[in-house]
Amino acid sequence: MAIRSKRYAEARLEASSNLELYWWVFMRISGVVLVFLLIGHMWMNAVLTDLNSINYDYVAKRLSQTTWKVYDWLILALALLHGGNGLRYVLDDWVRNPARRFWTKVVVYSLLAFLFFLGSLSLFNHDFGVN
Amino acid sequence: MYRGREGQWAFYLHRISGLGILVFLMLHVANIASAMWGPEVSNALMKFYHQPVFQVGLLFLIAGVLYHGFNGLRIILMDFTAWGVRYQRALWYGVWVLFVVFYLPFLIKIGGGILGGSHGD
């Protein structure tokens, strides 16, 4: 079960396993990192850039730089883990039938794994040499 | 509903925004991945998403990310400080102050684009 405690000390007592505690810690660390990464990401692409000018060339040029490959891949990986675990909490809360909860999770995790694969492919398939 | 005060709204908004962001992430990855099928496919899809209705959706998404992020920082303060839980309500209003400050530039830029009709091509 997800941890509901609002304090680290209590969370440690409530955690049903070490793994559950690691997830609790991970949510907080990845959360802080994502706040900065995402505000930067949105600021660069929606405030400093005119959204309507974004097209294939814009993305290709941007992702030709290793910096943005790594930056965006970090967002992808952290967001999928953070969002996937968050969704697990939600499913534990809202899908009461154990069999249905199990199969919902199977579908959700498969979808997220595919998304990670697809996202990583599209980031690293972009050429390094585009100008 | 549980008591229905600020903490309850903070929780529900956190959950709804989190789910919304995850849905957007799927569409966003699919959109960026379309580049692997060449510029024609990719540009067609991006032009489709430049329609005003999706830009309004984007404004909701950015609101969701900012709220989820700042409220997440509030949760962390409640978890790791001795005073966080005591001041959780004040912190929630602090979340909204930060939200407004960061949201305004996005609202002006994207909202202006929608109203100005600079979408499409």
gemmi code that builds the backbone of each chain (N, CA, C; Angstrom):
import gemmi

chains = {
    "A": [
        ("MET", (0.835, -1.212, 0.000), (0.000, 0.000, 0.000), (0.863, 1.253, 0.000)),
        ("ALA", (0.287, 2.261, -0.604), (0.988, 3.544, -0.639), (1.116, 4.117, 0.766)),
        ("ILE", (2.150, 4.918, 0.941), (2.392, 5.532, 2.249), (1.633, 6.850, 2.336)),
        ("ARG", (0.911, 7.045, 3.443), (0.122, 8.261, 3.586), (0.724, 9.260, 4.561)),
        ("SER", (1.778, 8.853, 5.271), (2.363, 9.703, 6.302), (2.871, 11.004, 5.721)),
        ("LYS", (2.858, 12.020, 6.555), (3.339, 13.314, 6.116), (4.722, 13.617, 6.668)),
        ("ARG", (5.357, 12.667, 7.368), (6.694, 12.898, 7.926), (7.564, 11.696, 7.588)),
        ("TYR", (8.850, 11.976, 7.324), (9.751, 10.902, 6.936), (9.804, 9.816, 8.004)),
        ("ALA", (9.882, 10.235, 9.286), (9.992, 9.265, 10.375), (8.763, 8.351, 10.411)),
        ("GLU", (7.583, 8.957, 10.234), (6.353, 8.160, 10.233), (6.286, 7.276, 8.998)),
        ("ALA", (6.718, 7.837, 7.865), (6.673, 7.079, 6.621), (7.513, 5.817, 6.742)),
        ("ARG", (8.647, 5.951, 7.457), (9.538, 4.800, 7.599), (8.855, 3.697, 8.411)),
        ("LEU", (8.082, 4.116, 9.407), (7.367, 3.140, 10.225), (6.220, 2.513, 9.452)),
        ("GLU", (5.571, 3.349, 8.607), (4.379, 2.868, 7.925), (4.710, 2.006, 6.701)),
        ("ALA", (5.882, 2.208, 6.122), (6.226, 1.504, 4.890), (6.113, -0.006, 5.083)),
        ("SER", (5.409, -0.639, 4.139), (5.224, -2.081, 4.261), (6.481, -2.818, 3.840)),
        ("SER", (7.348, -2.139, 3.107), (8.613, -2.755, 2.707), (9.619, -1.648, 2.454)),
        ("ASN", (10.895, -2.028, 2.358), (11.907, -1.036, 2.024), (11.614, -0.415, 0.672)),
        ("LEU", (11.137, -1.239, -0.262), (10.870, -0.762, -1.614), (9.858, 0.381, -1.599)),
        ("GLU", (8.818, 0.210, -0.774), (7.783, 1.238, -0.689), (8.362, 2.543, -0.142)),
        ("LEU", (9.298, 2.421, 0.781), (9.952, 3.612, 1.335), (10.838, 4.278, 0.279)),
        ("TYR", (11.552, 3.454, -0.508), (12.385, 4.024, -1.568), (11.535, 4.792, -2.560)),
        ("TRP", (10.353, 4.273, -2.892), (9.457, 4.987, -3.806), (9.025, 6.315, -3.208)),
        ("TRP", (8.727, 6.293, -1.912), (8.310, 7.514, -1.210), (9.403, 8.579, -1.318)),
        ("VAL", (10.648, 8.164, -1.101), (11.779, 9.080, -1.202), (11.969, 9.518, -2.654)),
        ("PHE", (11.860, 8.559, -3.584), (12.050, 8.868, -4.998), (11.069, 9.933, -5.485)),
        ("MET", (9.798, 9.821, -5.042), (8.785, 10.785, -5.468), (9.203, 12.204, -5.094)),
        ("ARG", (9.810, 12.357, -3.925), (10.202, 13.687, -3.472), (11.434, 14.210, -4.204)),
        ("ILE", (12.422, 13.346, -4.389), (13.637, 13.784, -5.085), (13.343, 14.078, -6.557)),
        ("SER", (12.665, 13.137, -7.232), (12.359, 13.359, -8.647), (11.435, 14.556, -8.808)),
        ("GLY", (10.551, 14.761, -7.825), (9.623, 15.892, -7.885), (10.361, 17.223, -7.921)),
        ("VAL", (11.324, 17.389, -7.016), (12.083, 18.647, -6.971), (12.836, 18.860, -8.287)),
        ("VAL", (13.492, 17.793, -8.777), (14.253, 17.914, -10.021), (13.316, 18.275, -11.178)),
        ("LEU", (12.153, 17.611, -11.231), (11.208, 17.851, -12.327), (10.658, 19.274, -12.322)),
        ("VAL", (10.443, 19.855, -11.131), (9.940, 21.236, -11.072), (10.872, 22.151, -11.873)),
        ("PHE", (12.179, 22.022, -11.636), (13.131, 22.890, -12.324), (13.241, 22.537, -13.806)),
        ("LEU", (13.344, 21.231, -14.111), (13.480, 20.819, -15.508), (12.271, 21.265, -16.328)),
        ("LEU", (11.065, 21.093, -15.763), (9.859, 21.385, -16.544), (9.604, 22.879, -16.694)),
        ("ILE", (9.876, 23.664, -15.635), (9.701, 25.111, -15.795), (10.665, 25.605, -16.882)),
        ("GLY", (11.899, 25.087, -16.870), (12.862, 25.439, -17.907), (12.383, 25.031, -19.288)),
        ("HIS", (11.899, 23.810, -19.406), (11.412, 23.251, -20.669), (10.253, 24.084, -21.224)),
        ("MET", (9.291, 24.401, -20.361), (8.115, 25.145, -20.812), (8.487, 26.589, -21.147)),
        ("TRP", (9.384, 27.159, -20.335), (9.791, 28.549, -20.547), (10.502, 28.704, -21.897)),
        ("MET", (11.402, 27.761, -22.185), (12.174, 27.853, -23.430), (11.302, 27.664, -24.663)),
        ("ASN", (10.311, 26.769, -24.555), (9.558, 26.403, -25.757), (8.205, 27.095, -25.887)),
        ("ALA", (7.755, 27.772, -24.828), (6.437, 28.404, -24.914), (6.480, 29.904, -24.629)),
        ("VAL", (7.525, 30.380, -23.931), (7.600, 31.818, -23.664), (8.676, 32.459, -24.543)),
        ("LEU", (9.875, 31.852, -24.552), (10.962, 32.417, -25.356), (10.766, 32.129, -26.843)),
        ("THR", (9.970, 31.102, -27.153), (9.720, 30.734, -28.545), (8.237, 30.924, -28.831)),
        ("ASP", (7.920, 31.311, -30.075), (6.518, 31.338, -30.458), (6.092, 29.900, -30.756)),
        ("LEU", (5.162, 29.413, -29.950), (4.683, 28.029, -30.092), (4.336, 27.667, -31.529)),
        ("ASN", (3.721, 28.633, -32.215), (3.225, 28.360, -33.566), (4.342, 28.160, -34.588)),
        ("SER", (5.566, 28.569, -34.190), (6.680, 28.406, -35.135), (7.353, 27.047, -34.947)),
        ("ILE", (6.904, 26.272, -33.960), (7.522, 24.967, -33.714), (7.112, 23.967, -34.791)),
        ("ASN", (8.115, 23.421, -35.467), (7.847, 22.411, -36.506), (8.999, 21.397, -36.509)),
        ("TYR", (9.015, 20.556, -37.523), (10.028, 19.507, -37.615), (11.445, 20.082, -37.517)),
        ("ASP", (11.709, 21.166, -38.267), (13.051, 21.746, -38.295), (13.482, 22.260, -36.926)),
        ("TYR", (12.528, 22.908, -36.238), (12.830, 23.436, -34.900), (13.258, 22.306, -33.961)),
        ("VAL", (12.477, 21.226, -33.976), (12.770, 20.094, -33.084), (14.087, 19.422, -33.483)),
        ("ALA", (14.280, 19.241, -34.804), (15.497, 18.577, -35.284), (16.738, 19.371, -34.893)),
        ("LYS", (16.648, 20.698, -35.036), (17.784, 21.558, -34.713), (18.084, 21.497, -33.208)),
        ("ARG", (17.018, 21.555, -32.441), (17.172, 21.549, -30.991), (17.756, 20.213, -30.505)),
        ("LEU", (17.204, 19.122, -31.049), (17.639, 17.799, -30.579), (18.931, 17.342, -31.245)),
        ("SER", (19.507, 18.196, -32.109), (20.817, 17.846, -32.648), (21.890, 18.124, -31.598)),
        ("GLN", (21.522, 18.869, -30.550), (22.474, 19.171, -29.486), (22.349, 18.156, -28.348)),
        ("THR", (23.500, 17.629, -27.936), (23.519, 16.608, -26.880), (22.867, 17.116, -25.593)),
        ("THR", (23.095, 18.405, -25.304), (22.530, 18.983, -24.077), (21.026, 18.745, -23.985)),
        ("TRP", (20.319, 19.042, -25.091), (18.853, 18.925, -25.050), (18.397, 17.486, -25.133)),
        ("LYS", (19.207, 16.631, -25.776), (18.904, 15.197, -25.755), (18.891, 14.701, -24.313)),
        ("VAL", (19.962, 15.042, -23.582), (20.087, 14.577, -22.199), (19.009, 15.208, -21.317)),
        ("TYR", (18.822, 16.520, -21.504), (17.824, 17.266, -20.721), (16.435, 16.648, -20.909)),
        ("ASP", (16.051, 16.450, -22.161), (14.714, 15.925, -22.440), (14.578, 14.461, -22.024)),
        ("TRP", (15.678, 13.714, -22.166), (15.612, 12.301, -21.773), (15.466, 12.174, -20.256)),
        ("LEU", (16.113, 13.098, -19.536), (15.986, 13.113, -18.076), (14.531, 13.384, -17.676)),
        ("ILE", (13.905, 14.347, -18.362), (12.487, 14.632, -18.097), (11.654, 13.384, -18.387)),
        ("LEU", (11.905, 12.769, -19.551), (11.135, 11.589, -19.952), (11.220, 10.488, -18.902)),
        ("ALA", (12.452, 10.150, -18.507), (12.653, 9.049, -17.563), (12.046, 9.364, -16.195)),
        ("LEU", (12.355, 10.560, -15.667), (11.849, 10.911, -14.339), (10.329, 11.049, -14.336)),
        ("ALA", (9.786, 11.677, -15.398), (8.331, 11.897, -15.448), (7.582, 10.572, -15.545)),
        ("LEU", (8.119, 9.620, -16.325), (7.424, 8.335, -16.455), (7.480, 7.546, -15.148)),
        ("LEU", (8.630, 7.586, -14.471), (8.726, 6.874, -13.191), (7.850, 7.540, -12.130)),
        ("HIS", (7.934, 8.883, -12.062), (7.153, 9.639, -11.083), (5.655, 9.498, -11.373)),
        ("GLY", (5.296, 9.656, -12.651), (3.887, 9.553, -13.043), (3.366, 8.134, -12.927)),
        ("GLY", (4.205, 7.163, -13.285), (3.799, 5.760, -13.191), (3.547, 5.346, -11.759)),
        ("ASN", (4.445, 5.780, -10.860), (4.253, 5.432, -9.454), (3.060, 6.179, -8.866)),
        ("GLY", (2.880, 7.437, -9.284), (1.717, 8.197, -8.844), (0.431, 7.514, -9.277)),
        ("LEU", (0.419, 7.034, -10.505), (-0.760, 6.336, -11.024), (-1.007, 5.039, -10.254)),
        ("ARG", (0.083, 4.400, -9.822), (-0.055, 3.185, -8.997), (-0.791, 3.509, -7.690)),
        ("TYR", (-0.436, 4.649, -7.068), (-1.140, 5.069, -5.847), (-2.631, 5.247, -6.139)),
        ("VAL", (-2.910, 5.906, -7.282), (-4.299, 6.200, -7.638), (-5.074, 4.899, -7.877)),
        ("LEU", (-4.433, 3.955, -8.595), (-5.122, 2.689, -8.879), (-5.362, 1.903, -7.595)),
        ("ASP", (-4.378, 1.939, -6.676), (-4.568, 1.263, -5.390), (-5.761, 1.850, -4.639)),
        ("ASP", (-5.982, 3.158, -4.824), (-7.100, 3.829, -4.151), (-8.432, 3.545, -4.835)),
        ("TRP", (-8.433, 3.597, -6.156), (-9.700, 3.689, -6.879), (-10.175, 2.398, -7.522)),
        ("VAL", (-9.258, 1.458, -7.792), (-9.702, 0.182, -8.376), (-9.700, -0.858, -7.260)),
        ("ARG", (-10.885, -1.133, -6.723), (-10.979, -1.943, -5.509), (-10.871, -3.448, -5.773)),
        ("ASN", (-11.367, -3.880, -6.918), (-11.344, -5.311, -7.246), (-9.905, -5.764, -7.541)),
        ("PRO", (-9.351, -6.721, -6.764), (-7.936, -7.108, -6.903), (-7.565, -7.587, -8.302)),
        ("ALA", (-8.420, -8.403, -8.904), (-8.098, -8.926, -10.237), (-8.083, -7.788, -11.255)),
        ("ARG", (-9.072, -6.910, -11.142), (-9.147, -5.803, -12.079), (-7.976, -4.838, -11.875)),
        ("ARG", (-7.599, -4.652, -10.599), (-6.473, -3.764, -10.297), (-5.196, -4.331, -10.901)),
        ("PHE", (-5.011, -5.643, -10.764), (-3.811, -6.290, -11.302), (-3.710, -6.084, -12.818)),
        ("TRP", (-4.803, -6.358, -13.532), (-4.753, -6.255, -14.985), (-4.665, -4.811, -15.464)),
        ("THR", (-5.271, -3.911, -14.704), (-5.114, -2.491, -15.048), (-3.650, -2.096, -14.962)),
        ("LYS", (-2.989, -2.581, -13.904), (-1.567, -2.258, -13.745), (-0.726, -2.864, -14.863)),
        ("VAL", (-1.039, -4.090, -15.258), (-0.297, -4.727, -16.347), (-0.380, -3.869, -17.612)),
        ("VAL", (-1.599, -3.419, -17.925), (-1.795, -2.592, -19.126), (-1.054, -1.262, -18.984)),
        ("VAL", (-1.211, -0.611, -17.829), (-0.603, 0.702, -17.609), (0.924, 0.628, -17.673)),
        ("TYR", (1.521, -0.342, -16.990), (2.981, -0.442, -16.983), (3.521, -0.766, -18.377)),
        ("SER", (2.792, -1.598, -19.117), (3.226, -1.919, -20.478), (3.209, -0.670, -21.338)),
        ("LEU", (2.142, 0.105, -21.196), (1.997, 1.332, -21.978), (3.125, 2.313, -21.646)),
        ("LEU", (3.439, 2.443, -20.348), (4.490, 3.369, -19.931), (5.859, 2.896, -20.423)),
        ("ALA", (6.087, 1.576, -20.383), (7.360, 1.035, -20.870), (7.506, 1.304, -22.366)),
        ("PHE", (6.407, 1.126, -23.104), (6.436, 1.401, -24.540), (6.713, 2.874, -24.800)),
        ("LEU", (6.100, 3.727, -23.997), (6.280, 5.173, -24.136), (7.733, 5.568, -23.884)),
        ("PHE", (8.355, 4.916, -22.904), (9.756, 5.188, -22.587), (10.639, 4.784, -23.765)),
        ("PHE", (10.327, 3.627, -24.343), (11.060, 3.118, -25.491), (10.912, 4.068, -26.677)),
        ("LEU", (9.657, 4.443, -26.964), (9.363, 5.321, -28.098), (10.010, 6.693, -27.918)),
        ("GLY", (9.888, 7.240, -26.709), (10.455, 8.553, -26.427), (11.969, 8.552, -26.539)),
        ("SER", (12.618, 7.509, -25.997), (14.076, 7.410, -26.061), (14.531, 7.287, -27.509)),
        ("LEU", (13.831, 6.448, -28.267), (14.157, 6.288, -29.686), (14.108, 7.627, -30.399)),
        ("SER", (13.006, 8.361, -30.216), (12.861, 9.593, -30.983), (13.875, 10.648, -30.559)),
        ("LEU", (14.275, 10.639, -29.283), (15.309, 11.595, -28.860), (16.646, 11.262, -29.505)),
        ("PHE", (17.049, 9.979, -29.409), (18.400, 9.630, -29.844), (18.504, 9.324, -31.331)),
        ("ASN", (17.363, 9.217, -32.001), (17.405, 9.046, -33.445), (17.670, 10.358, -34.171)),
        ("HIS", (17.510, 11.482, -33.438), (17.781, 12.757, -34.090), (19.276, 12.921, -34.307)),
        ("ASP", (19.598, 13.370, -35.494), (20.968, 13.474, -35.936), (21.791, 14.449, -35.087)),
        ("PHE", (23.059, 14.140, -34.943), (23.936, 15.070, -34.234), (24.375, 16.193, -35.171)),
        ("GLY", (24.278, 15.955, -36.464), (24.912, 16.881, -37.416), (24.004, 17.944, -38.012)),
        ("VAL", (22.735, 17.980, -37.605), (21.798, 18.935, -38.226), (22.144, 20.360, -37.812)),
        ("ASN", (22.068, 21.271, -38.761), (22.296, 22.696, -38.426), (21.042, 23.515, -38.630)),
    ],
    "B": [
        ("MET", (-16.010, 13.394, 0.109), (-15.255, 14.557, 0.594), (-14.876, 14.364, 2.045)),
        ("TYR", (-13.683, 14.796, 2.382), (-13.220, 14.710, 3.757), (-13.005, 16.125, 4.268)),
        ("ARG", (-13.883, 16.592, 5.129), (-13.822, 17.925, 5.724), (-13.954, 19.047, 4.698)),
        ("GLY", (-13.393, 18.844, 3.524), (-13.616, 19.795, 2.441), (-12.930, 21.141, 2.581)),
        ("ARG", (-11.869, 21.183, 3.389), (-11.164, 22.469, 3.476), (-9.969, 22.488, 2.527)),
        ("GLU", (-9.064, 23.463, 2.744), (-7.975, 23.658, 1.778), (-7.182, 22.383, 1.508)),
        ("GLY", (-6.865, 21.632, 2.588), (-6.047, 20.433, 2.417), (-6.679, 19.435, 1.462)),
        ("GLN", (-8.015, 19.359, 1.531), (-8.750, 18.445, 0.657), (-8.643, 18.867, -0.811)),
        ("TRP", (-8.795, 20.173, -1.039), (-8.668, 20.684, -2.416), (-7.248, 20.517, -2.923)),
        ("ALA", (-6.281, 20.767, -2.025), (-4.873, 20.612, -2.410), (-4.635, 19.189, -2.903)),
        ("PHE", (-5.189, 18.219, -2.166), (-5.010, 16.807, -2.509), (-5.668, 16.468, -3.855)),
        ("TYR", (-6.943, 16.861, -4.000), (-7.650, 16.509, -5.232), (-7.040, 17.164, -6.463)),
        ("LEU", (-6.693, 18.454, -6.326), (-6.075, 19.142, -7.462), (-4.737, 18.500, -7.814)),
        ("HIS", (-3.996, 18.049, -6.781), (-2.707, 17.410, -7.019), (-2.898, 16.136, -7.843)),
        ("ARG", (-3.914, 15.376, -7.478), (-4.190, 14.108, -8.143), (-4.672, 14.308, -9.575)),
        ("ILE", (-5.658, 15.201, -9.741), (-6.207, 15.456, -11.080), (-5.130, 16.019, -12.008)),
        ("SER", (-4.331, 16.995, -11.493), (-3.297, 17.577, -12.344), (-2.260, 16.519, -12.704)),
        ("GLY", (-1.914, 15.647, -11.753), (-0.949, 14.584, -12.033), (-1.432, 13.666, -13.146)),
        ("LEU", (-2.695, 13.255, -13.061), (-3.253, 12.376, -14.091), (-3.283, 13.088, -15.441)),
        ("GLY", (-3.660, 14.371, -15.417), (-3.719, 15.150, -16.654), (-2.358, 15.257, -17.318)),
        ("ILE", (-1.335, 15.499, -16.499), (0.023, 15.636, -17.031), (0.468, 14.328, -17.683)),
        ("LEU", (0.113, 13.198, -17.066), (0.505, 11.894, -17.604), (-0.158, 11.648, -18.968)),
        ("VAL", (-1.427, 12.045, -19.094), (-2.115, 11.910, -20.385), (-1.435, 12.772, -21.438)),
        ("PHE", (-1.113, 14.024, -21.051), (-0.430, 14.906, -21.999), (0.913, 14.312, -22.427)),
        ("LEU", (1.652, 13.753, -21.453), (2.978, 13.201, -21.741), (2.904, 12.147, -22.856)),
        ("MET", (1.841, 11.333, -22.826), (1.671, 10.316, -23.864), (1.497, 10.964, -25.239)),
        ("LEU", (0.605, 11.977, -25.311), (0.368, 12.658, -26.585), (1.646, 13.358, -27.057)),
        ("HIS", (2.362, 13.960, -26.111), (3.558, 14.729, -26.418), (4.659, 13.817, -26.976)),
        ("VAL", (4.863, 12.664, -26.342), (5.878, 11.719, -26.821), (5.500, 11.205, -28.207)),
        ("ALA", (4.222, 10.888, -28.403), (3.760, 10.413, -29.714), (4.003, 11.485, -30.774)),
        ("ASN", (3.722, 12.739, -30.402), (3.923, 13.869, -31.315), (5.393, 13.998, -31.727)),
        ("ILE", (6.291, 13.975, -30.734), (7.723, 14.117, -31.015), (8.231, 12.890, -31.787)),
        ("ALA", (7.690, 11.703, -31.442), (8.127, 10.476, -32.113), (7.736, 10.467, -33.579)),
        ("SER", (6.715, 11.245, -33.940), (6.258, 11.261, -35.339), (7.367, 11.747, -36.274)),
        ("ALA", (8.377, 12.427, -35.717), (9.495, 12.888, -36.536), (10.213, 11.720, -37.212)),
        ("MET", (10.121, 10.530, -36.609), (10.786, 9.356, -37.190), (10.119, 8.918, -38.491)),
        ("TRP", (8.906, 9.411, -38.744), (8.219, 9.081, -39.999), (8.399, 10.205, -41.033)),
        ("GLY", (9.329, 11.116, -40.744), (9.678, 12.151, -41.706), (8.985, 13.475, -41.474)),
        ("PRO", (9.520, 14.545, -42.107), (9.016, 15.905, -41.896), (7.536, 16.087, -42.268)),
        ("GLU", (7.065, 15.397, -43.317), (5.676, 15.622, -43.753), (4.695, 15.201, -42.664)),
        ("VAL", (4.876, 13.969, -42.195), (3.993, 13.454, -41.135), (4.096, 14.330, -39.896)),
        ("SER", (5.336, 14.628, -39.517), (5.595, 15.388, -38.299), (4.985, 16.786, -38.369)),
        ("ASN", (5.233, 17.481, -39.487), (4.699, 18.840, -39.625), (3.182, 18.868, -39.662)),
        ("ALA", (2.581, 17.855, -40.300), (1.119, 17.794, -40.366), (0.531, 17.666, -38.965)),
        ("LEU", (1.170, 16.797, -38.160), (0.679, 16.583, -36.799), (0.866, 17.841, -35.938)),
        ("MET", (2.013, 18.489, -36.106), (2.273, 19.689, -35.297), (1.315, 20.813, -35.683)),
        ("LYS", (1.027, 20.927, -36.972), (0.087, 21.949, -37.426), (-1.293, 21.670, -36.830)),
        ("PHE", (-1.643, 20.394, -36.794), (-2.915, 19.991, -36.189), (-2.986, 20.474, -34.740)),
        ("TYR", (-1.873, 20.312, -34.010), (-1.850, 20.705, -32.597), (-1.728, 22.223, -32.401)),
        ("HIS", (-1.481, 22.957, -33.493), (-1.415, 24.418, -33.352), (-2.796, 25.053, -33.330)),
        ("GLN", (-3.831, 24.251, -33.517), (-5.189, 24.790, -33.484), (-5.496, 25.364, -32.099)),
        ("PRO", (-6.296, 26.451, -32.081), (-6.574, 27.138, -30.805), (-7.058, 26.203, -29.698)),
        ("VAL", (-7.899, 25.230, -30.029), (-8.463, 24.373, -28.985), (-7.353, 23.629, -28.226)),
        ("PHE", (-6.293, 23.212, -28.956), (-5.193, 22.506, -28.295), (-4.306, 23.477, -27.512)),
        ("GLN", (-4.256, 24.731, -27.971), (-3.460, 25.717, -27.240), (-4.137, 26.073, -25.929)),
        ("VAL", (-5.473, 26.075, -25.936), (-6.200, 26.258, -24.677), (-5.889, 25.065, -23.760)),
        ("GLY", (-5.870, 23.867, -24.340), (-5.506, 22.673, -23.582), (-4.106, 22.797, -22.994)),
        ("LEU", (-3.211, 23.385, -23.777), (-1.832, 23.578, -23.324), (-1.786, 24.527, -22.126)),
        ("LEU", (-2.650, 25.553, -22.155), (-2.721, 26.479, -21.019), (-3.159, 25.730, -19.754)),
        ("PHE", (-4.109, 24.802, -19.921), (-4.528, 23.975, -18.784), (-3.367, 23.100, -18.317)),
        ("LEU", (-2.636, 22.523, -19.281), (-1.515, 21.662, -18.928), (-0.469, 22.421, -18.123)),
        ("ILE", (-0.099, 23.626, -18.606), (0.928, 24.415, -17.922), (0.447, 24.772, -16.518)),
        ("ALA", (-0.838, 25.115, -16.398), (-1.405, 25.382, -15.071), (-1.254, 24.145, -14.191)),
        ("GLY", (-1.538, 22.976, -14.761), (-1.437, 21.723, -14.012), (-0.017, 21.444, -13.557)),
        ("VAL", (0.949, 21.646, -14.459), (2.353, 21.386, -14.114), (2.809, 22.325, -13.000)),
        ("LEU", (2.465, 23.628, -13.135), (2.905, 24.597, -12.127), (2.263, 24.292, -10.778)),
        ("TYR", (0.947, 24.008, -10.778), (0.289, 23.707, -9.508), (0.875, 22.438, -8.878)),
        ("HIS", (0.975, 21.378, -9.681), (1.472, 20.093, -9.176), (2.892, 20.249, -8.612)),
        ("GLY", (3.715, 21.015, -9.333), (5.092, 21.232, -8.900), (5.185, 22.004, -7.595)),
        ("PHE", (4.493, 23.144, -7.539), (4.591, 23.978, -6.326), (3.908, 23.302, -5.149)),
        ("ASN", (2.779, 22.632, -5.389), (2.137, 21.919, -4.279), (3.007, 20.737, -3.834)),
        ("GLY", (3.752, 20.160, -4.781), (4.688, 19.096, -4.431), (5.768, 19.618, -3.486)),
        ("LEU", (6.243, 20.841, -3.749), (7.239, 21.438, -2.848), (6.621, 21.643, -1.467)),
        ("ARG", (5.328, 22.010, -1.445), (4.621, 22.165, -0.158), (4.588, 20.834, 0.589)),
        ("ILE", (4.305, 19.754, -0.138), (4.278, 18.426, 0.481), (5.647, 18.091, 1.080)),
        ("ILE", (6.704, 18.409, 0.310), (8.053, 18.110, 0.788), (8.365, 18.902, 2.060)),
        ("LEU", (7.931, 20.166, 2.092), (8.146, 20.972, 3.302), (7.396, 20.366, 4.489)),
        ("MET", (6.178, 19.857, 4.234), (5.418, 19.226, 5.313), (6.117, 17.967, 5.805)),
        ("ASP", (6.765, 17.248, 4.851), (7.421, 15.981, 5.196), (8.699, 16.177, 5.985)),
        ("PHE", (9.475, 17.186, 5.594), (10.846, 17.248, 6.101), (11.134, 18.412, 7.050)),
        ("THR", (10.134, 19.240, 7.364), (10.380, 20.277, 8.353), (9.468, 20.044, 9.553)),
        ("ALA", (9.844, 20.636, 10.691), (9.060, 20.460, 11.907), (7.793, 21.311, 11.870)),
        ("TRP", (7.799, 22.398, 11.057), (6.687, 23.352, 11.078), (5.753, 23.221, 9.874)),
        ("GLY", (6.141, 22.380, 8.892), (5.396, 22.316, 7.627), (3.924, 21.990, 7.785)),
        ("VAL", (3.619, 20.976, 8.590), (2.226, 20.541, 8.738), (1.399, 21.637, 9.424)),
        ("ARG", (2.009, 22.306, 10.415), (1.305, 23.351, 11.153), (0.883, 24.484, 10.213)),
        ("TYR", (1.755, 24.799, 9.255), (1.463, 25.920, 8.361), (1.003, 25.480, 6.976)),
        ("GLN", (0.438, 24.259, 6.885), (0.104, 23.729, 5.554), (-0.878, 24.620, 4.802)),
        ("ARG", (-1.811, 25.245, 5.535), (-2.809, 26.093, 4.864), (-2.155, 27.352, 4.308)),
        ("ALA", (-1.297, 27.980, 5.134), (-0.583, 29.170, 4.671), (0.299, 28.807, 3.480)),
        ("LEU", (0.939, 27.636, 3.562), (1.799, 27.191, 2.462), (0.994, 27.019, 1.179)),
        ("TRP", (-0.265, 26.548, 1.332), (-1.095, 26.335, 0.133), (-1.384, 27.662, -0.558)),
        ("TYR", (-1.630, 28.710, 0.249), (-1.838, 30.022, -0.368), (-0.544, 30.533, -0.987)),
        ("GLY", (0.582, 30.154, -0.371), (1.872, 30.474, -0.963), (2.040, 29.808, -2.324)),
        ("VAL", (1.545, 28.572, -2.434), (1.580, 27.847, -3.709), (0.864, 28.663, -4.780)),
        ("TRP", (-0.285, 29.224, -4.424), (-1.065, 29.983, -5.416), (-0.391, 31.289, -5.798)),
        ("VAL", (0.338, 31.902, -4.847), (1.077, 33.127, -5.183), (2.153, 32.803, -6.219)),
        ("LEU", (2.936, 31.745, -5.934), (3.970, 31.315, -6.884), (3.345, 30.966, -8.231)),
        ("PHE", (2.184, 30.282, -8.156), (1.485, 29.863, -9.371), (1.174, 31.064, -10.255)),
        ("VAL", (0.585, 32.107, -9.659), (0.193, 33.287, -10.438), (1.415, 33.945, -11.061)),
        ("VAL", (2.493, 34.086, -10.251), (3.703, 34.741, -10.740), (4.272, 34.011, -11.955)),
        ("PHE", (4.319, 32.668, -11.874), (4.912, 31.906, -12.971), (3.957, 31.705, -14.139)),
        ("TYR", (2.650, 31.714, -13.848), (1.680, 31.407, -14.904), (1.452, 32.595, -15.829)),
        ("LEU", (1.528, 33.823, -15.286), (1.204, 35.011, -16.069), (1.969, 35.105, -17.398)),
        ("PRO", (3.307, 34.920, -17.403), (4.018, 35.015, -18.689), (3.481, 34.022, -19.722)),
        ("PHE", (3.164, 32.791, -19.284), (2.631, 31.782, -20.205), (1.262, 32.208, -20.716)),
        ("LEU", (0.431, 32.705, -19.796), (-0.926, 33.104, -20.149), (-0.891, 34.244, -21.163)),
        ("ILE", (-0.006, 35.214, -20.920), (0.078, 36.366, -21.816), (0.587, 35.931, -23.187)),
        ("LYS", (1.664, 35.128, -23.185), (2.278, 34.714, -24.455), (1.344, 33.801, -25.265)),
        ("ILE", (0.867, 32.728, -24.655), (0.052, 31.759, -25.400), (-1.358, 32.299, -25.620)),
        ("GLY", (-1.926, 32.892, -24.558), (-3.264, 33.472, -24.687), (-3.287, 34.572, -25.734)),
        ("GLY", (-2.238, 35.393, -25.750), (-2.132, 36.448, -26.754), (-2.089, 35.865, -28.154)),
        ("GLY", (-1.360, 34.741, -28.298), (-1.265, 34.067, -29.599), (-2.615, 33.570, -30.072)),
        ("ILE", (-3.386, 33.020, -29.127), (-4.708, 32.490, -29.489), (-5.628, 33.637, -29.935)),
        ("LEU", (-5.655, 34.700, -29.121), (-6.541, 35.827, -29.421), (-6.084, 36.576, -30.672)),
        ("GLY", (-4.760, 36.628, -30.851), (-4.217, 37.346, -31.999), (-4.368, 36.582, -33.292)),
        ("GLY", (-4.764, 35.326, -33.205), (-4.996, 34.536, -34.407), (-3.727, 34.174, -35.152)),
        ("SER", (-2.601, 34.046, -34.423), (-1.347, 33.738, -35.107), (-1.132, 32.236, -35.255)),
        ("HIS", (-2.162, 31.460, -34.900), (-2.056, 30.010, -35.003), (-2.158, 29.555, -36.459)),
        ("GLY", (-2.117, 28.252, -36.642), (-2.141, 27.723, -38.009), (-0.792, 27.988, -38.642)),
        ("ASP", (-0.758, 28.516, -39.852), (0.560, 28.788, -40.427), (0.693, 30.231, -40.887)),
    ],
}
model = gemmi.Model(1)
for chain_id, residues in chains.items():
    chain = gemmi.Chain(chain_id)
    for i, (resn, *xyz) in enumerate(residues, 1):
        res = gemmi.Residue()
        res.name, res.seqid = resn, gemmi.SeqId(i, " ")
        for name, pos in zip(("N", "CA", "C"), xyz):
            atom = gemmi.Atom()
            atom.name, atom.element = name, gemmi.Element(name[0])
            atom.pos, atom.b_iso = gemmi.Position(*pos), 0.0
            res.add_atom(atom)
        chain.add_residue(res)
    model.add_chain(chain)
structure = gemmi.Structure()
structure.add_model(model)
structure.setup_entities()
